Amino acid sequence: MYRQSMTALLFTVCAYALSMPQAHAYSEPEFQTAFQAFRASAGNEERAAKAFQDLLKAEPGQPLLMAYTGAATSKLATTTIFPWKKMSYAEEGLAMIDKALVLADKEPAQMHGNVLQLLEVKFVAASTFLAVPEFMNRQPRGQKLLDDILAHPQLSTAELGFRGEVWMRAARLAQQQKRNADAKKLAEEVIRNQAPQAEKAKQFLQGLSA
């Protein structure tokens, strides 16, 4: 179950981030290499985490890098059978994401492409918090962060691919919580705006009504 949740997280955050132009000290090729490892199939978790860690070492105060490094570190929990190691990876990754949220909040106007960096950091955090096991008590905060993004005035001006990922993640959460009317509304928003995730939204709606 944990592996399935973290795999869902992987595709959620990557689908958007791989399309974004970079405006930081790290280079585009380095960033893309890290993401290619992150979005790859099982067996690439350590390579992805190492790539992000190296980027973060070169720019240790960068909140967006820290958030993604935390997500990649948390995903290492799927690579071991030992419970104590699973917890160690998950807790280390979550701690990094917590710090990234604080750092991003101190630079509320910083942009990543045409998306507010704070919104993207919150989205990585929300996706990760919602993916970890319930006993870690991160789901309520993950939902709160997702709600914050949906209500933020600058979401409407963000890159369409980012908005689509946010709407789809919120739709899946609503479905899990048996809020089918909300799930339907969010998926329809993806289709109405002709976001890149429109086909996925149509399939989602078909499953919702089945």
Order of alpha helices (4+ residues) and beta strands (2+ residues): alpha-alpha-alpha-alpha-alpha-beta-beta-alpha-alpha-alpha-alpha-alpha
